[in-house]
Amino acid sequence: MNPELARLIIGHVFLHGAMAGMRLAAPLWALQEGYSPLAVGVLLAGFALTQVFLALPAGRFADAHGLKRPVRWAIAASTCGALLAAVYPHIVTISLAALLVGGATGATVIALQRHVGRTVVRQTELKQVFSWLSLGPAFANFIGPVTAGFLIDHGGFRAAFFVMAAFPLTMWLWMRNTLEAPLDKAHTSTVKNKVWDLIKEPMLRRVLMVNWFLSACWDVHTFVVPILGHDRGYSASTIGFILGAFAVSAAAVRGLIPFFAENATEWKVIVGAMLISSVIFGVYPFLPNPWIMGLFSIVLGFALGSVQPMIMSALHRITPDARQGETLALRLMVINASSVAMPMLFGAGGAAFGVSLVFWSVSAWVGLGSRVAYGMREIPDDNMDSK
């Protein structure tokens, strides 16, 4: 890993960590205030809602301005959102914070993925750099919830929100000296206006659908584990460590992928991850204590953590260079549209039938979805070189 990529990853840890911490603190605050699981689902959906509508504009903004300018705006929005929740914690202000922090994180992801994807030319290098880059969110999903949970238990919700507001500012310290990648002048407005034509490509639809299945698994774990832990009387720190265990294992497997990228076949890794996830979600409601839940979270993290580098590599290989920014934005729109709808659906299901049914439904869903991932074996190995 080169030093510039390392600095980008470290900076991303802190900005993404603010969202991860807020995603733990916000639902716990709402549950403490007596709001229902459905209300909590609506609140969590806010973290994805702005990403749905901002994805394409953010992708085009990154195509026009590169890396630094989009990230500066994202840092400002994320900091202001968390500060708003800290100064006046209320369901309205925390919902607004969710919109700002979520939108900022999504814009940053697009700008970073676009920048890093332009630094390599070989298929194996794509898997390697996206594996390294994906370490940022993985570590952030540990640092954010663990820090927020500790602060909630020992300093209250306002302390947690204030620290989450400080996290994004750290990113600029790490990336301010990054060299911009050359802008692609071939990405004209005519191409931009035909972004929905991308959906006509059968293999792109398949990859996006697989990404949707797996994104739902992340949403279930992030959303339902705090509710399950709250129902069982676990502390915020305990819930944070369960989520943190998942994040650490996801980071660990992503750190290993660059060393066996030559032999990692995308569709095989993804199908295996989906089948493992199906089994774990099926047994999760029966786990008797937080230690066992943490152990299964580690296994789930290994499975789901291996997926994103494979998805990103596949997307870059099947997409023309001039449209990669749009494809990244489209991917973010799809998974965040799911993240808007799914927490509300999970919340309604949990309120009506209990959280166990949510786990079992997703277990069946992702298990059946592995058949879609199996079709990714048709992606040619030399597709990237032919573009």
C-alpha positions in Angstrom: 0.0 0.0 0.0 1.4 3.4 -1.0 1.6 6.2 1.6 -1.0 8.4 -0.2 -3.6 5.6 -0.2 -2.8 5.0 3.5 -3.5 8.6 4.3 -6.8 8.5 2.4 -7.9 5.4 4.3 -7.0 6.9 7.7 -8.9 10.0 6.9 -11.9 8.0 5.7 -12.0 6.1 9.0 -12.8 9.3 10.9 -15.4 10.7 8.5 -17.2 7.3 8.1 -16.7 6.7 11.8 -18.9 9.7 12.6 -21.8 8.1 10.7 -21.2 4.7 12.3 -21.2 6.2 15.8 -24.3 8.3 15.0 -26.1 5.2 13.7 -25.5 3.6 17.1 -26.2 6.6 19.2 -29.3 7.9 17.4 -31.5 4.7 17.7 -30.4 4.2 21.3 -31.4 7.8 22.1 -34.8 7.2 20.4 -35.4 3.9 22.3 -34.5 5.6 25.6 -37.0 8.4 24.8 -39.7 5.8 24.3 -40.0 5.7 20.5 -41.1 2.5 18.8 -38.9 0.2 16.6 -40.8 1.6 13.6 -39.8 5.2 14.5 -36.2 4.0 15.0 -36.3 2.5 11.5 -37.5 5.8 10.0 -34.7 7.6 11.9 -32.0 5.2 10.6 -33.4 5.5 7.1 -32.4 9.1 7.1 -28.7 8.1 7.0 -29.4 6.7 3.5 -32.1 9.0 2.2 -29.8 11.8 1.2 -27.4 9.4 -0.4 -30.2 8.2 -2.7 -30.9 11.7 -4.1 -27.3 13.0 -3.9 -25.5 10.1 -5.5 -25.7 11.1 -9.1 -25.1 14.8 -8.5 -22.2 13.8 -6.2 -20.7 11.5 -8.9 -20.9 14.3 -11.5 -19.5 16.8 -9.1 -16.5 14.5 -8.4 -16.1 14.0 -12.2 -15.9 17.8 -12.6 -13.8 18.7 -9.6 -11.9 15.7 -8.5 -11.4 14.6 -4.9 -10.7 17.5 -2.5 -13.5 19.9 -3.2 -16.3 17.2 -2.7 -14.6 16.0 0.4 -14.4 19.5 1.9 -18.1 20.0 1.5 -18.7 16.6 3.0 -16.6 17.3 6.1 -18.5 20.6 6.7 -21.9 18.9 6.3 -21.1 15.9 8.6 -19.6 18.2 11.3 -22.6 20.5 11.3 -25.1 17.6 11.4 -23.5 16.0 14.5 -23.1 19.4 16.2 -26.8 20.1 15.7 -27.7 16.8 17.5 -25.2 17.6 20.3 -26.5 21.2 20.9 -30.2 20.3 20.9 -31.0 16.6 21.0 -34.5 16.2 19.7 -36.1 13.7 17.2 -36.2 16.5 14.6 -32.6 17.6 15.0 -31.3 14.1 15.2 -33.2 13.2 12.0 -31.7 16.2 10.3 -28.3 15.1 11.6 -28.8 11.7 10.0 -29.6 13.3 6.7 -26.5 15.5 6.8 -24.0 12.9 8.1 -25.3 10.2 5.7 -25.2 12.4 2.7 -21.7 13.6 3.5 -20.5 10.0 3.9 -22.0 8.9 0.6 -20.4 11.8 -1.3 -17.1 11.0 0.2 -17.3 7.3 -0.8 -18.0 8.2 -4.4 -15.1 10.7 -4.6 -12.7 8.3 -3.0 -13.7 5.3 -5.1 -13.5 7.4 -8.3 -10.0 8.7 -7.4 -8.6 5.3 -6.4 -10.1 3.5 -9.3 -8.2 5.8 -11.7 -4.8 5.0 -10.2 -4.6 1.4 -11.5 -4.8 -0.4 -14.8 -4.6 -4.2 -14.0 -7.5 -6.4 -12.9 -5.6 -7.7 -9.9 -4.6 -4.2 -8.8 -8.3 -3.3 -8.8 -9.1 -6.0 -6.2 -6.1 -4.9 -4.2 -6.7 -1.2 -4.0 -10.4 -1.6 -3.3 -9.6 -4.1 -0.6 -7.3 -1.5 1.0 -9.8 1.3 0.5 -12.6 -0.8 2.1 -10.5 -1.0 5.3 -11.6 2.5 6.0 -15.3 1.8 6.5 -14.5 -1.5 8.2 -12.3 0.2 10.9 -14.8 3.1 11.1 -17.6 0.7 11.9 -15.5 -0.4 14.9 -14.2 2.9 16.1 -17.5 4.8 15.7 -19.9 2.5 17.6 -17.3 1.6 20.3 -16.5 5.2 20.9 -20.1 6.3 20.9 -21.2 3.5 23.2 -18.5 4.2 25.7 -19.3 8.0 25.7 -23.0 7.3 26.1 -22.4 5.1 29.1 -19.9 7.5 30.8 -20.8 11.0 29.5 -24.3 10.8 28.0 -25.6 11.2 24.5 -24.5 14.8 24.1 -20.9 13.9 24.7 -21.1 11.2 22.0 -22.6 13.6 19.5 -19.9 16.2 20.2 -17.1 13.7 19.6 -18.8 12.4 16.4 -18.9 16.1 15.2 -15.1 16.2 15.7 -14.3 13.0 13.8 -14.8 14.4 10.2 -12.5 17.3 10.8 -9.6 14.8 11.2 -10.0 13.6 7.6 -8.8 16.9 6.1 -5.6 16.7 8.1 -4.8 13.4 6.5 -5.8 14.1 2.9 -5.0 17.8 2.3 -1.7 17.0 0.5 -3.2 14.4 -1.8 -2.5 14.8 -5.5 -5.6 15.0 -7.7 -6.1 12.5 -10.5 -6.5 13.9 -14.0 -10.1 14.9 -14.8 -11.8 13.0 -17.6 -12.8 15.6 -20.3 -14.5 12.8 -22.3 -17.3 12.6 -19.7 -19.7 14.9 -21.5 -23.2 16.1 -20.6 -24.6 13.9 -23.4 -23.3 10.8 -21.6 -24.5 12.0 -18.2 -28.0 12.4 -19.5 -28.1 8.7 -20.4 -27.2 7.4 -17.0 -30.3 5.2 -16.9 -29.1 3.4 -20.0 -26.6 1.7 -17.8 -29.4 -0.3 -16.3 -30.0 -1.9 -19.7 -26.8 -3.9 -19.3 -27.8 -7.3 -18.0 -24.5 -8.0 -16.1 -24.6 -4.6 -14.5 -28.1 -5.2 -13.3 -27.0 -8.6 -11.9 -24.1 -7.1 -10.0 -26.2 -4.3 -8.6 -28.9 -6.8 -7.4 -26.2 -8.9 -5.6 -24.9 -5.7 -4.0 -28.5 -5.0 -2.9 -28.9 -8.4 -1.2 -25.6 -8.0 0.7 -26.3 -4.4 1.6 -29.5 -5.6 3.3 -27.5 -7.9 5.4 -25.4 -5.0 6.7 -28.6 -3.0 7.4 -30.2 -5.9 9.3 -27.1 -6.3 11.5 -26.7 -2.6 12.1 -30.4 -2.0 12.8 -31.7 -5.1 14.6 -28.7 -5.9 16.9 -29.2 -2.6 18.9 -32.9 -3.4 19.2 -32.2 -7.1 20.2 -29.6 -5.9 22.7 -31.9 -3.3 24.2 -34.6 -5.8 24.6 -32.2 -8.1 26.4 -31.0 -5.3 28.7 -27.4 -5.0 27.3 -25.5 -1.8 27.9 -24.7 0.6 25.1 -21.0 -0.4 25.4 -21.9 -4.1 25.0 -24.0 -3.4 21.9 -21.2 -1.3 20.5 -18.6 -4.0 21.0 -20.9 -6.6 19.3 -21.1 -4.3 16.3 -17.4 -3.5 16.7 -16.5 -7.2 16.5 -18.3 -7.4 13.2 -16.4 -4.4 11.9 -13.0 -5.7 13.0 -13.4 -9.0 11.3 -14.6 -7.2 8.1 -11.5 -5.1 8.2 -9.3 -8.1 8.8 -10.5 -10.0 5.8 -10.2 -7.0 3.6 -6.6 -6.6 4.8 -5.9 -10.2 3.7 -7.6 -10.0 0.2 -4.7 -8.1 -1.5 -2.4 -11.0 -0.7 -4.5 -13.6 -2.5 -6.2 -11.3 -5.1 -4.6 -13.3 -8.0 -6.6 -16.4 -6.9 -9.8 -14.7 -5.7 -12.6 -15.3 -8.2 -15.3 -12.7 -7.7 -18.4 -14.8 -8.1 -17.1 -17.6 -5.9 -16.2 -15.3 -3.0 -19.6 -13.6 -3.2 -21.7 -16.8 -3.4 -19.8 -18.2 -0.5 -20.4 -15.0 1.6 -24.1 -15.1 0.8 -24.5 -18.7 1.9 -22.6 -18.2 5.1 -24.6 -15.0 5.9 -27.9 -17.0 5.3 -26.9 -19.6 7.9 -25.8 -17.0 10.5 -28.9 -14.9 10.2 -31.0 -18.1 10.6 -29.4 -18.9 14.0 -28.8 -15.4 15.4 -32.1 -15.1 17.4 -31.1 -18.2 19.3 -27.7 -17.0 20.5 -27.9 -16.9 24.3 -25.5 -14.1 25.4 -23.4 -11.2 24.0 -20.2 -13.2 23.9 -21.7 -15.7 21.5 -23.4 -12.9 19.5 -20.0 -11.3 19.2 -18.4 -14.5 18.0 -21.1 -14.9 15.3 -20.7 -11.2 14.4 -17.0 -11.9 13.7 -17.9 -14.8 11.3 -20.5 -12.6 9.6 -18.0 -9.8 9.3 -15.5 -12.1 7.6 -18.2 -13.2 5.1 -19.6 -9.8 4.3 -16.3 -8.0 4.5 -14.9 -10.0 1.6 -17.7 -8.8 -0.7 -17.2 -5.1 -1.5 -13.7 -5.4 -3.1 -15.2 -8.1 -5.4 -18.2 -6.0 -6.3 -16.1 -2.9 -7.0 -13.7 -4.9 -9.1 -16.5 -6.4 -11.1 -18.2 -3.0 -11.7 -15.0 -1.4 -12.9 -14.4 -4.3 -15.3 -17.8 -4.2 -16.9 -18.2 -0.4 -17.1 -16.6 1.9 -19.7 -14.0 4.2 -18.3 -15.9 7.3 -19.2 -18.9 6.1 -17.2 -17.3 4.8 -14.0 -18.3 7.8 -11.9 -21.9 7.3 -13.0 -21.8 3.6 -12.2 -20.4 4.2 -8.7 -23.2 6.8 -8.1 -25.8 4.4 -9.5 -24.5 1.6 -7.2 -24.7 4.0 -4.2 -28.3 5.0 -5.2 -29.4 1.4 -5.3 -28.0 0.3 -2.0 -29.1 3.4 -0.2 -32.6 3.2 -1.6 -32.6 -0.2 0.0 -31.2 1.3 3.2 -34.0 3.8 3.3 -36.8 1.2 2.7 -35.3 -1.7 4.6 -35.0 -0.2 8.1 -38.6 0.9 8.0 -39.7 -2.5 6.8 -37.5 -4.2 9.4 -38.9 -1.8 12.1 -42.5 -2.5 11.1 -41.8 -6.3 11.0 -40.0 -6.2 14.3 -42.8 -4.2 16.0 -45.5 -6.5 14.7 -43.9 -9.9 14.8 -40.6 -9.6 16.7 -37.0 -9.2 15.6 -36.5 -13.0 15.2 -38.8 -12.9 12.1 -36.6 -10.2 10.6 -33.5 -12.4 10.9 -35.2 -15.4 9.5 -36.6 -13.5 6.5 -33.3 -12.1 5.6 -31.7 -15.5 6.0 -34.1 -16.9 3.4 -33.8 -13.9 1.2 -30.0 -13.8 0.9 -29.8 -17.6 0.6 -32.1 -17.5 -2.5 -30.2 -14.5 -3.8 -27.0 -16.5 -4.1 -28.4 -17.9 -7.3 -28.2 -14.4 -8.8 -24.6 -14.1 -7.7 -23.8 -17.4 -9.4 -24.6 -15.8 -12.7 -21.6 -13.4 -12.2 -19.3 -16.3 -13.4 -20.1 -15.1 -16.9 -18.1 -11.9 -16.5 -15.0 -12.4 -18.8 -11.6 -12.3 -17.1 -10.2 -10.1 -19.7 -13.1 -7.6 -19.8 -11.1 -4.8 -18.2 -8.2 -5.0 -20.6 -10.6 -4.8 -23.6 -12.1 -1.5 -22.7 
